[in-house]
Amino acid sequence: MAPIAADRLLAEHQGALRNFLGARCRDDDLAAELLQEVAARLVIATPRLSLNGNARGYLFRIAANVWRDHLRRELVRRRAAVEMASAEPALAGAADAPLLERELRVAVRSAVHALPAVLRDVVELRQQGGLTFQQIADRLNRPLGTVLTQMRAALARISAALENYR
């Protein structure tokens, strides 16, 4: 079969092949990609191809094989992804993680200690006492809005003090 005849054959059945592949994959972009694969396989097979009357059947057999090959590749990809996810080794913590954690705790305590007393009281009651903001406001005899503003200001100062630990 001549290359020109292969082009003509493909052009003649392109719509039917696209429908055939599109009905299987339900994705126009994938169907177009698979149709390209059908065309590539037809071009590769053209020099040794001898169609004895059933060119359409041959094209659809190529399309069916392309679809099956796609499904096999997807199955392998999915199995590999599952295997990689389940076999992913747990990463060991850094050797200096406990030291860094201790340093961070000391830096946080230092930043809290450096706060003005009105801010420090709010942070300590929230963190150590586990009180709600309303309970803190009641205990300190302050309006709830003031307590919330003080907590926000305290967190901003602590964050600025811990800038090097990010």
Phi and psi in degrees as a GROMACS rama.xvg file:
@    title "Ramachandran Plot"
@    xaxis  label "Phi"
@    yaxis  label "Psi"
@TYPE xy
-79.9879  151.41  ALA-2
-56.2396  -35.534  PRO-3
-65.5143  -38.1872  ILE-4
-66.4706  -36.2419  ALA-5
-65.3178  -41.8218  ALA-6
-61.8947  -44.2738  ASP-7
-64.2661  -42.4641  ARG-8
-61.4989  -44.8533  LEU-9
-65.5962  -44.3202  LEU-10
-61.8553  -38.2917  ALA-11
-65.8803  -34.0814  GLU-12
-111.163  9.59453  HIS-13
-58.702  -45.959  GLN-14
-61.3252  -44.33  GLY-15
-67.1662  -38.3864  ALA-16
-66.1164  -40.5584  LEU-17
-62.642  -41.9286  ARG-18
-64.3388  -41.9276  ASN-19
-59.3519  -48.7548  PHE-20
-72.8936  -38.8041  LEU-21
-64.2863  -34.3548  GLY-22
-67.3899  -27.0363  ALA-23
-84.3476  -42.9734  ARG-24
-97.5326  -19.6196  CYS-25
57.087  34.8682  ARG-26
-147.391  114.198  ASP-27
-61.383  -40.9226  ASP-28
-65.303  -43.3252  ASP-29
-66.2027  -39.6332  LEU-30
-60.6849  -41.8846  ALA-31
-63.7996  -40.3687  ALA-32
-64.0947  -43.6825  GLU-33
-66.5225  -35.5411  LEU-34
-63.9943  -36.5074  LEU-35
-62.5251  -39.6862  GLN-36
-64.2556  -39.9326  GLU-37
-59.6479  -45.8912  VAL-38
-61.8652  -42.7213  ALA-39
-63.1326  -42.9831  ALA-40
-66.1623  -36.5774  ARG-41
-65.16  -42.7944  LEU-42
-62.8927  -42.2857  VAL-43
-64.7418  -37.887  ILE-44
-81.5372  -15.1093  ALA-45
-53.682  -45.0983  THR-46
-61.5964  -30.9274  PRO-47
-106.672  10.2383  ARG-48
-88.7505  133.64  LEU-49
-133.764  98.4004  SER-50
-84.4899  124.011  LEU-51
-103.008  57.2319  ASN-52
97.822  -22.2964  GLY-53
-114.327  63.4927  ASN-54
-65.8977  -40.5231  ALA-55
-61.7532  -44.3928  ARG-56
-61.1346  -40.4228  GLY-57
-62.758  -44.5474  TYR-58
-61.4018  -42.6549  LEU-59
-70.9065  -28.829  PHE-60
-67.4254  -41.0266  ARG-61
-60.3703  -45.8539  ILE-62
-61.4219  -42.1186  ALA-63
-63.7652  -39.9451  ALA-64
-66.9837  -39.0001  ASN-65
-62.5655  -43.2212  VAL-66
-62.9338  -45.6952  TRP-67
-62.1446  -40.8653  ARG-68
-63.915  -39.1124  ASP-69
-61.9227  -45.8792  HIS-70
-60.9716  -41.1357  LEU-71
-62.6747  -44.9781  ARG-72
-61.5794  -42.86  ARG-73
-63.2534  -40.8049  GLU-74
-61.8897  -44.2661  LEU-75
-63.7808  -42.68  VAL-76
-61.463  -44.8281  ARG-77
-66.3033  -43.1813  ARG-78
-61.7008  -41.6411  ARG-79
-64.3347  -40.3902  ALA-80
-64.8771  -41.5409  ALA-81
-65.2239  -43.4794  VAL-82
-63.5979  -42.5496  GLU-83
-65.503  -39.0884  MET-84
-68.564  -39.843  ALA-85
-80.6271  -26.3101  SER-86
-96.3823  6.20271  ALA-87
-64.5908  118.739  GLU-88
-68.333  141.839  PRO-89
-68.2637  132.134  ALA-90
-77.3576  130.93  LEU-91
-73.718  146.461  ALA-92
-66.6361  156.315  GLY-93
-63.1821  146.279  ALA-94
-61.8385  -29.7232  ALA-95
-97.7204  12.6838  ASP-96
-58.2848  -46.6993  ALA-97
-60.3815  -38.9294  PRO-98
-64.7736  -44.7829  LEU-99
-64.5173  -38.0121  LEU-100
-63.988  -43.3038  GLU-101
-62.2786  -44.3323  ARG-102
-60.8639  -40.0632  GLU-103
-65.9821  -43.1807  LEU-104
-59.31  -43.5198  ARG-105
-62.9925  -41.5132  VAL-106
-66.0001  -38.4285  ALA-107
-66.0599  -46.726  VAL-108
-58.9504  -41.5936  ARG-109
-64.5324  -41.4492  SER-110
-66.4673  -39.4513  ALA-111
-67.2889  -42.741  VAL-112
-63.1671  -30.8121  HIS-113
-78.0317  -8.97973  ALA-114
-69.3981  151.026  LEU-115
-60.0836  151.413  PRO-116
-55.542  -38.1187  ALA-117
-65.8698  -34.7505  VAL-118
-78.389  -42.7904  LEU-119
-60.0425  -40.4017  ARG-120
-59.2014  -43.6679  ASP-121
-64.0514  -46.2379  VAL-122
-63.1234  -45.8634  VAL-123
-65.5865  -41.1143  GLU-124
-65.9537  -35.536  LEU-125
-71.9757  -48.59  ARG-126
-79.4234  -48.5723  GLN-127
-86.2466  -39.4402  GLN-128
-83.529  -19.4749  GLY-129
66.3417  25.6333  GLY-130
-82.1556  153.203  LEU-131
-75.5543  165.833  THR-132
-64.6637  -35.3429  PHE-133
-64.6762  -41.5509  GLN-134
-64.4037  -39.5308  GLN-135
-63.2974  -45.146  ILE-136
-60.0164  -43.1623  ALA-137
-64.567  -44.756  ASP-138
-65.4541  -39.6024  ARG-139
-90.576  -0.327608  LEU-140
58.5391  45.9127  ASN-141
-126.147  154.63  ARG-142
-66.4483  150.008  PRO-143
-58.0184  -43.0439  LEU-144
-59.5299  -38.2205  GLY-145
-65.7014  -43.1442  THR-146
-62.6191  -43.1852  VAL-147
-63.4787  -41.3667  LEU-148
-65.0302  -40.4893  THR-149
-65.5456  -39.3037  GLN-150
-65.0941  -42.0384  MET-151
-62.1428  -43.0095  ARG-152
-64.7323  -41.1872  ALA-153
-63.872  -44.4867  ALA-154
-63.7378  -36.3261  LEU-155
-65.1613  -41.2202  ALA-156
-67.9418  -41.9944  ARG-157
-63.2182  -42.807  ILE-158
-60.7517  -43.0463  SER-159
-64.1617  -38.4667  ALA-160
-68.8913  -27.5568  ALA-161
-99.2511  17.5522  LEU-162
-52.4938  -37.04  GLU-163
-71.629  -13.734  ASN-164
-96.2218  6.21936  TYR-165
